[in-house]
């Protein structure tokens, strides 16, 4: 049976200690890697162990625009290669490419081995103080302002109805626009957590009501961030 390792990658390359030692053991068992970014994946392996011979592995890129290299993946499974899947940061298949390959691996009766490592969504939720029993990750909100505002209203309503935490992300260079939209669209007593630079230098995870954020607007332009929202009462 072919084994597929789902390999976590650090969120900040200066914090290598967030990767458990057993991840390196799994990496050394692999013959083939399917990765989001080959350059950063190679650098990651060298940071884990400078003695790794990078060219001993076969490399395939998971292209977000053109889709996963499905045919190559199926072929390597049939060849009974031991395969590693890596995203650029965090955990593959969770708000990152690789999910389709994992689905194919399930169809082909592979042995899936998800490995423990940093996941910004769960780390942010853990530190937010918001509802960790009932939460939903809704991914990226719309780019266009009117559609984004509509989406914010909808997720706040869902949060109020279900007493749930709504988790979402944004491209770092649009973070400040997201903050502006949240402040303008949400109720003053809705709680918003902004988690920035998780595990890295300058890490800051803060939960406050929208009314507070309105008076203390952060500048998080081009910083990796997670947003978590839990609606307040009417």
Order of alpha helices (4+ residues) and beta strands (2+ residues): beta-alpha-beta-alpha-beta-alpha-beta-alpha-beta-alpha-beta-alpha-beta-alpha-beta-beta-alpha-beta
